[in-house]
Amino acid sequence: MSRFCEICKKEIDPDRAEYLPETRLCTTHARQAEKYGGEFVLASTQTTLSKAGSLKKNYGDVAVEKLRNAEALRKLRDDYENSQ
């Protein structure tokens, strides 16, 4: 199944779509998004293993979540529309 770039509506390279299934940008626009911080940003949160109400803090692992960089995509879309 073909997927298309959110910016230019051209087909996303199948290898890129397979490697990065959550992408919505073609390779060209993904590279251009780098100047605005990239297509994705990482957010991390420290988990705790301590009991509720305990004063002792036992920290567990760090949970990392990949989020779309909405501001970068907005700027990239604006750049593309202004260039047309």
Phi and psi in degrees as a GROMACS rama.xvg file:
@    title "Ramachandran Plot"
@    xaxis  label "Phi"
@    yaxis  label "Psi"
@TYPE xy
-80.2784  144.445  SER-2
-123.263  149.847  ARG-3
-121.255  149.041  PHE-4
-63.1349  136.266  CYS-5
-65.9128  -24.6188  GLU-6
-93.0805  -57.8843  ILE-7
-101.214  -7.99035  CYS-8
67.8209  13.6049  LYS-9
-84.4228  157.448  LYS-10
-65.0232  136.036  GLU-11
-78.5282  134.901  ILE-12
-53.7496  127.92  ASP-13
-56.2197  -34.8877  PRO-14
-65.5353  -40.4109  ASP-15
-65.4125  -44.1561  ARG-16
-63.8947  -34.4259  ALA-17
-72.7155  -41.1801  GLU-18
-71.555  -36.9971  TYR-19
-129.426  77.4993  LEU-20
-60.1774  -23.8379  PRO-21
-87.2996  -0.213114  GLU-22
-69.9924  148.704  THR-23
-126.649  11.9341  ARG-24
-120.646  144.99  LEU-25
-70.8389  169.807  CYS-26
-59.7062  -42.4476  THR-27
-59.344  -48.6445  THR-28
-75.4325  -27.6596  HIS-29
-64.0044  -39.9531  ALA-30
-67.2439  -40.2234  ARG-31
-67.2632  -30.6092  GLN-32
-67.3426  -20.3499  ALA-33
-58.3637  -32.9929  GLU-34
-69.5322  -14.4988  LYS-35
-108.571  12.1199  TYR-36
106.998  1.0864  GLY-37
93.0691  167.345  GLY-38
-69.614  -30.6436  GLU-39
-127.078  153.347  PHE-40
-125.506  152.961  VAL-41
-103.112  135.456  LEU-42
-120.503  134.366  ALA-43
-124.346  148.856  SER-44
-135.39  139.276  THR-45
-85.0965  125.528  GLN-46
-91.2905  154.294  THR-47
-120.583  144.227  THR-48
-105.015  -0.756349  LEU-49
-74.4006  158.413  SER-50
-74.6105  151.889  LYS-51
-58.5509  131.504  ALA-52
85.1135  -6.74044  GLY-53
-74.9493  141.081  SER-54
-82.1388  -20.0315  LEU-55
-81.3202  128.76  LYS-56
-101.854  115.333  LYS-57
-109.888  102.588  ASN-58
-84.4347  139.243  TYR-59
-96.2901  -127.635  GLY-60
-95.7987  -177.523  ASP-61
-110.728  125.471  VAL-62
-92.9666  127.279  ALA-63
-113.178  134.702  VAL-64
-127.767  134.471  GLU-65
-93.7468  121.8  LYS-66
-117.873  147.725  LEU-67
-69.6211  139.235  ARG-68
-88.418  85.1376  ASN-69
-60.2591  -38.3437  ALA-70
-65.315  -42.528  GLU-71
-64.1748  -40.562  ALA-72
-66.7574  -37.2258  LEU-73
-63.6813  -45.4624  ARG-74
-64.6963  -41.0621  LYS-75
-63.5548  -43.0239  LEU-76
-63.0698  -42.4235  ARG-77
-61.428  -44.7682  ASP-78
-58.7854  -44.5003  ASP-79
-65.2044  -45.0687  TYR-80
-66.0869  -36.38  GLU-81
-69.0527  -28.5835  ASN-82
-81.4613  -12.7879  SER-83
